[in-house]
Amino acid sequence: MTTAICSYENIRQITSCTVCNRTFKDPRILPCGHTFCIDCIRNTMLDTTIMSCPNCLAKHTIVNVDLLSQNVALMQLLHIRKIDIVQNKQCAICNAQPSITSCAHCSRQACVSCLEIHRQEVIGEITRETIEIERMSEELKLTLSQSANDFRDQCDETFQHVNKRFDEMQKNLKLLNERLCQKIQEFHDRRQADLTRCVARLHTEIQSIDKFVLDSKHLLVDVNVQYPLYQQLQIIPEVTLGLTIDAPRSIRCVRDLLFVTSSLSKSIFVFTIDGEYRGELRHELFAKPIGILFVDDSLYVTDCDKHALFHFNGVLQ
């Protein structure tokens, strides 16, 4: 392939304005096709709107110079490719031919032949770098894809773990609820049984009281017995006790002492047969003692709150 070599003079003529004989500055194209600096066009027109082309003398009506089209090819030659015309300088690559331009990549001064070779080298280097960038891009895409897959797997694993944990907690809560319900039912059954036993004891006591009343009635059937007893009751003097007892429940007389229980007290009150208050019988186990019975020196006490029978020895010694 044959490469045409442009001389410095040819380059200078192409890039120089024929009006000012200097390198183009903002080159604009006239309708006739010739190019001049925008300032040269303004200076040629002065205050008129009609201009004669300095090269072909064609007349043009120009209202606004700024509306003239730029010479894009010439602008690329001057600016994009950065042509640097240097006179009487040797090529920095071969040192034989005069340099007429500089490399846009590295700014080295070179002749046309060396510049073409250098351009191919630069293209090759850029191509290799482009291939390397593409390879790295593919690796990056692969890495990102793998990372995305790993992230999705982790999300799925976490979701499964959360569901499993939720199921376990739900199962544990269900078991706990069943146990609590079972304990509540057991407590209810125990209390129901206690209430049943308490009711049974109350029925027994009521039956005992009813029997006692019936027996008392039988003992008082005889008029000869009833009348003297009535007379004796009439002559009992009025006695004022030393203590007022709320809700008295039962009374027992043992050895000239009266033992009285109350439905509202934890104590057993003791009086003489004359009504003198002697004190109280207390015990830490008593809650509501209501029934008392003396057998020899032993004391038996029933407690309606605790559903218990207490036995004490040697009380009257």
Buried (B, 14 or more C-beta within 10 A) or exposed (E): EEEEEEEBEEBBEBBBBEBBEEBBEBBBBBBEEBBBBBBBBBEBBEEEEEBBBBBEEEEBEBEEBEEBEEBEEBEEBBEEEEBBBEEEEBBBBEEEBBBBBBBBEEEBBBBBBBBEEBBEEBEEEEEEEEEEEEEEEEEEEEEEEEEEEEEEEEEEEEEEEEEEEEEEEEEEEEEEEEEEEEEEEEEEEEEEEEEEEEEEEEEEBEEEEEEEEEEEEEEEEEEEEEEEEEEEEEEEEEEEBEEEBEEBBBEBEBEEBBBBBBBEBBBBBBBEEEBEEEEEBEEEEBEBBBBBBBEEEEBBBBBBEEEEEBEEEEBEE
